[in-house]
């Protein structure tokens, strides 16, 4: 790996650590019952007045900056798969909100980790920043479709809501590849697509964690935000693979996804009771 790839991988692992801790803090926040999650407008209006939600958002912002560095320096399939390392962080930290993982779940975390190693071994160079009108229009079409899907998400369980969140975070990661210099109208529109995808994803993830265990909502989210950017990066954005190591990328994606899916199917754990508040 080149020095840029080493730094990119370090940034990706740092973002995974931050995202893993922030996910548990987010779950604690939505389970307090102080922020309504069934309406996006009410969710945003209440969140801007909630200090805990602001703390979670700041943590996600730090993680996003590290993640953006990884996206610019690594192939999308590696940058996104590294985020799966937030799973063991989430699993460990979730003990603080009275959730436990059994032996099967820890085995799933191990599969995710092995898949990441395989992806890192076969990774090549990252593709260049690509911003054109067709790319930007595709991003915003994705924002609209995700928004429409989220409006119909009331009948979905935690896993389904987590999957929608994964689509949002996948769109956000792809949009980052459209942000570069020189700055023009297309670059600005690509940049605006990043928070648009992320807002819907954050809302869906919050709804998922209110009705399901943190890991059960997180696993399908990671599957979505890993596979879709991986395919888009290789097919459309010029992400490279080491010569002769294509098998490692395919196997790594399959193994890490298998681990995430197994973890998603872990029996849901009853959320901890809301934290009592004064007054």
C-alpha positions as CSV (number, residue, x, y, z in Angstrom):
1,X,0.0,0.0,0.0
2,X,1.1,3.5,-0.7
3,X,1.5,6.1,2.1
4,X,-1.7,7.8,1.0
5,X,-3.5,4.4,1.3
6,X,-2.0,3.9,4.8
7,X,-3.2,7.3,5.9
8,X,-6.5,6.7,4.3
9,X,-6.9,3.4,6.1
10,X,-6.0,5.0,9.4
11,X,-8.6,7.7,8.8
12,X,-11.2,5.0,8.0
13,X,-10.5,3.1,11.2
14,X,-10.6,6.3,13.2
15,X,-14.0,7.0,11.7
16,X,-15.2,3.5,12.5
17,X,-14.3,4.0,16.1
18,X,-16.1,7.3,16.3
19,X,-19.2,6.0,14.4
20,X,-19.4,2.9,16.7
21,X,-19.4,5.1,19.8
22,X,-21.8,7.6,18.3
23,X,-24.3,4.8,17.3
24,X,-24.7,3.8,20.9
25,X,-25.0,7.4,22.1
26,X,-27.6,7.9,19.4
27,X,-29.5,4.8,20.6
28,X,-29.5,6.1,24.2
29,X,-30.7,9.5,22.9
30,X,-33.7,8.2,20.9
31,X,-34.7,5.8,23.7
32,X,-35.0,8.6,26.2
33,X,-38.3,9.5,24.5
34,X,-37.5,13.2,24.3
35,X,-37.0,13.3,20.5
36,X,-40.0,12.1,18.3
37,X,-38.7,10.0,15.5
38,X,-41.9,9.2,13.5
39,X,-42.0,12.6,11.6
40,X,-38.9,14.0,10.0
41,X,-40.1,17.6,10.5
42,X,-40.8,17.0,14.2
43,X,-37.5,15.0,14.5
44,X,-35.5,17.9,13.2
45,X,-37.4,20.6,15.1
46,X,-36.9,18.8,18.4
47,X,-33.3,17.7,17.7
48,X,-32.0,21.3,17.2
49,X,-33.1,22.0,20.8
50,X,-31.7,18.8,22.3
51,X,-28.1,19.0,23.6
52,X,-27.6,15.2,23.5
53,X,-28.6,15.1,19.9
54,X,-26.1,17.9,19.1
55,X,-23.4,16.0,20.9
56,X,-24.2,12.9,18.7
57,X,-24.2,15.1,15.6
58,X,-20.8,16.5,16.5
59,X,-19.4,13.0,16.9
60,X,-20.8,12.0,13.5
61,X,-19.3,15.1,12.0
62,X,-15.8,14.2,13.3
63,X,-16.3,10.7,12.0
64,X,-17.5,12.0,8.6
65,X,-14.5,14.2,8.1
66,X,-12.2,11.1,8.8
67,X,-14.5,9.1,6.5
68,X,-14.2,11.7,3.7
69,X,-10.4,11.5,3.9
70,X,-10.7,7.8,3.5
71,X,-13.0,8.1,0.5
72,X,-10.6,10.4,-1.3
73,X,-7.6,8.2,-0.6
74,X,-9.0,4.7,-0.8
75,X,-11.2,2.7,-3.2
76,X,-14.8,3.0,-2.1
77,X,-15.1,-0.7,-1.4
78,X,-12.3,-0.5,1.2
79,X,-13.3,2.9,2.7
80,X,-16.9,1.7,3.2
81,X,-16.1,-1.8,4.4
82,X,-13.7,-0.4,7.0
83,X,-16.8,1.3,8.5
84,X,-17.9,-2.2,9.4
85,X,-15.3,-2.2,12.1
86,X,-17.7,0.1,14.0
87,X,-19.7,-3.1,14.7
88,X,-17.3,-4.5,17.4
89,X,-17.0,-1.0,18.8
90,X,-20.8,-0.8,18.9
91,X,-21.0,-4.3,20.4
92,X,-18.6,-3.4,23.2
93,X,-20.1,0.0,23.9
94,X,-23.7,-1.2,23.8
95,X,-23.1,-2.9,27.2
96,X,-23.6,0.6,28.5
97,X,-27.2,0.6,27.5
98,X,-27.9,-3.0,28.8
99,X,-27.5,-4.9,25.5
100,X,-25.5,-8.1,25.2
101,X,-24.2,-10.1,22.3
102,X,-24.0,-13.9,22.4
103,X,-21.3,-16.1,21.0
104,X,-23.0,-16.3,17.6
105,X,-23.0,-12.5,17.4
106,X,-19.4,-12.2,18.3
107,X,-18.6,-14.8,15.6
108,X,-20.4,-12.5,13.1
109,X,-18.2,-9.6,14.2
110,X,-15.2,-11.8,13.6
111,X,-16.4,-12.5,10.0
112,X,-16.7,-8.8,9.3
113,X,-13.2,-8.3,10.5
114,X,-11.8,-11.1,8.3
115,X,-13.6,-9.7,5.3
116,X,-12.0,-6.3,5.9
117,X,-8.5,-7.9,6.0
118,X,-9.2,-9.6,2.6
119,X,-10.4,-6.3,1.1
120,X,-7.4,-4.4,2.4
121,X,-5.1,-7.1,0.9
122,X,-6.6,-6.8,-2.6
123,X,-7.2,-3.1,-2.7
124,X,-5.7,-0.9,-5.5
125,X,-5.7,2.8,-6.1
126,X,-8.7,5.0,-5.6
127,X,-10.5,6.5,-8.6
128,X,-10.3,10.2,-9.3
129,X,-13.0,12.7,-8.3
130,X,-15.8,12.6,-10.9
131,X,-18.2,15.5,-11.1
132,X,-20.4,16.0,-14.2
133,X,-24.1,16.9,-14.8
134,X,-25.2,13.2,-15.2
135,X,-23.5,12.3,-11.9
136,X,-25.1,15.1,-10.0
137,X,-28.6,14.4,-11.5
138,X,-28.2,10.8,-10.5
139,X,-27.3,11.8,-6.9
140,X,-30.4,14.0,-6.5
141,X,-32.7,11.4,-8.1
142,X,-31.4,9.1,-5.4
143,X,-32.1,11.7,-2.7
144,X,-35.7,12.0,-3.9
145,X,-36.3,8.2,-4.1
146,X,-34.8,7.7,-0.7
147,X,-37.1,10.4,0.7
148,X,-40.1,8.8,-0.8
149,X,-39.1,5.4,0.6
150,X,-38.6,6.8,4.0
151,X,-42.1,8.2,4.1
152,X,-43.4,4.6,3.7
153,X,-41.0,3.2,6.3
154,X,-43.5,3.2,9.1
155,X,-44.4,-0.4,8.6
156,X,-40.7,-1.6,8.6
157,X,-38.9,-3.1,11.6
158,X,-35.5,-2.1,12.9
159,X,-33.7,-4.1,10.2
160,X,-35.7,-2.6,7.4
161,X,-35.2,1.0,8.7
162,X,-31.5,0.2,9.1
163,X,-31.3,-0.9,5.4
164,X,-32.9,2.4,4.3
165,X,-30.3,4.2,6.4
166,X,-27.6,2.2,4.7
167,X,-28.9,3.4,1.3
168,X,-28.7,6.9,2.6
169,X,-25.1,6.6,3.8
170,X,-24.1,4.9,0.6
171,X,-25.5,7.8,-1.4
172,X,-23.6,10.2,0.9
173,X,-20.3,8.4,0.4
174,X,-20.7,8.3,-3.4
175,X,-21.6,12.0,-3.4
176,X,-18.3,12.8,-1.6
177,X,-16.4,11.5,-4.7
178,X,-18.1,14.4,-6.6
179,X,-16.7,17.1,-4.3
180,X,-13.4,18.5,-5.6
181,X,-11.8,21.6,-7.2
182,X,-12.3,23.8,-9.0
183,X,-15.6,24.6,-7.4
184,X,-18.5,25.1,-9.8
185,X,-22.3,24.5,-9.8
186,X,-22.0,20.8,-10.2
187,X,-19.5,20.5,-7.3
188,X,-21.8,22.6,-5.0
189,X,-24.8,20.4,-5.9
190,X,-22.8,17.2,-5.2
191,X,-21.7,18.7,-1.9
192,X,-25.3,19.5,-0.9
193,X,-26.3,15.9,-1.7
194,X,-24.0,14.7,1.1
195,X,-26.0,16.2,4.0
196,X,-29.3,15.5,2.2
197,X,-28.6,11.8,2.1
198,X,-27.1,11.8,5.6
199,X,-30.1,13.6,7.1
200,X,-32.6,11.0,5.9
201,X,-30.2,8.2,6.8
202,X,-29.7,9.6,10.4
203,X,-33.5,9.8,10.8
204,X,-34.1,6.2,9.5
205,X,-31.3,4.9,11.8
206,X,-32.8,6.7,14.8
207,X,-36.2,5.1,14.1
208,X,-34.6,1.7,13.7
209,X,-32.8,1.9,17.0
210,X,-35.9,2.9,18.9
211,X,-37.6,-0.3,18.0
212,X,-34.7,-2.7,17.8
213,X,-31.3,-3.6,19.3
214,X,-28.5,-1.3,18.1
215,X,-26.6,-4.1,16.4
216,X,-29.7,-5.4,14.6
217,X,-30.3,-2.0,13.1
218,X,-26.6,-1.3,12.4
219,X,-25.8,-4.5,10.5
220,X,-28.1,-4.1,7.5
221,X,-27.1,-0.4,7.4
222,X,-23.5,-1.5,7.0
223,X,-24.4,-4.0,4.3
224,X,-26.1,-1.3,2.2
225,X,-23.4,1.4,2.7
226,X,-20.7,-1.1,1.8
227,X,-22.0,-3.0,-1.3
228,X,-23.6,-0.2,-3.2
229,X,-20.5,2.2,-3.1
230,X,-18.2,-0.8,-3.8
231,X,-20.0,-1.6,-7.1
232,X,-20.4,2.1,-8.1
233,X,-16.7,2.7,-7.3
234,X,-15.3,-0.1,-9.4
235,X,-17.8,0.1,-12.3
236,X,-18.2,3.9,-12.6
237,X,-15.6,5.8,-10.6
238,X,-12.4,4.0,-11.5
239,X,-11.5,2.3,-8.3
240,X,-8.7,-0.2,-8.8
241,X,-8.0,-3.7,-7.6
242,X,-4.5,-5.3,-7.3
243,X,-3.7,-7.5,-10.3
244,X,-4.6,-11.1,-9.6
245,X,-6.4,-10.2,-6.3
246,X,-9.9,-9.8,-7.6
247,X,-10.8,-13.0,-5.6
248,X,-9.8,-11.3,-2.4
249,X,-12.1,-8.3,-3.0
250,X,-15.1,-10.5,-3.9
251,X,-14.5,-12.9,-1.0
252,X,-13.9,-10.0,1.4
253,X,-17.2,-8.4,0.4
254,X,-19.0,-11.7,0.8
255,X,-17.5,-12.6,4.1
256,X,-18.0,-9.1,5.7
257,X,-21.6,-9.0,4.4
258,X,-22.3,-12.5,5.7
259,X,-21.1,-11.4,9.1
260,X,-23.3,-8.3,9.0
261,X,-26.3,-10.2,7.9
262,X,-25.8,-12.9,10.7
263,X,-25.5,-10.1,13.2
264,X,-28.7,-8.5,11.9
265,X,-30.6,-11.8,12.4
266,X,-29.4,-12.0,16.0
267,X,-32.4,-12.1,18.3
268,X,-33.5,-8.6,19.1
269,X,-32.9,-7.5,22.6
270,X,-35.3,-5.5,24.5
271,X,-34.2,-1.9,24.7
272,X,-33.2,-0.5,28.0
273,X,-36.0,1.5,29.7
274,X,-36.0,5.2,29.1
275,X,-33.7,7.2,31.3
276,X,-35.9,9.0,33.9
277,X,-35.7,12.8,33.6
278,X,-36.2,15.4,36.2
279,X,-39.6,17.0,36.5
